[in-house]
Amino acid sequence: MKKPSPYLTFAGTLPFIACAIFISLGIDAVLGLGKTSTMLAVYGLVIATFMAGAHWGNHLSLADNNPWSVRLPLISNIIALVLWLGFLSLSEVGFIWLLIIAFIALLFIDYNLNAGQVISARYFKVRKYVTLIVTVSLLISVVQL
């Protein structure tokens, strides 16, 4: 049986796409869920922090002499804390711009992890497509808010 992770990864883009569509259509809120821009910001926070946590998990299996064994836990914690503080202190528009930067930074880290053979080329390929979908959805949303 194939691992479900690529399918789940692509499925994770659906809330970003849905929020971009809702914002484009002028749907400011979803009954029972709240303000569309808040839904987008919170979901983005959860997913970006989850991605930083995946980097934390990657470092656990690395040998002590691998330079990423020190970099990953530090970078992942910094990203998670910056996102949390940004969520608490920025406007929703400002925070969505921060999310765009964070997702691009997370992809850049994965690029380097792929080059260092810490993650597989197959996983990195999925990450590239998913990051493109997410950042385009965030850009569509943020320019309309």
C-alpha angles and dihedrals in degrees: 000000000000120000113260094218098100091050093046090047092055091043087056089067092063097085090050090051093044093051091048090052093046092049090047090052092048094249100153097180142016117222110253094007104063138222113004095225090050091050089052094047094048094045090047090051091051095048097043090048089047089053091050087050090053088057089051089053091050092059093057093071096045124105115251091247093057108104090221091060088077100028099053100057091045096046093043092052093046092050093048093048094046090050093048093048090045091052090051098044110028131074114255090257091050091047093050088054087051089051090053090053091046095051091049090048091049090052091049089053090050089049089057092043089052091049089050091048092241091124128030124260088236092057091046091052090055090046092054093054094043093048089051091052093046097046093046090049091049092047092050089050099045097049089056098048 
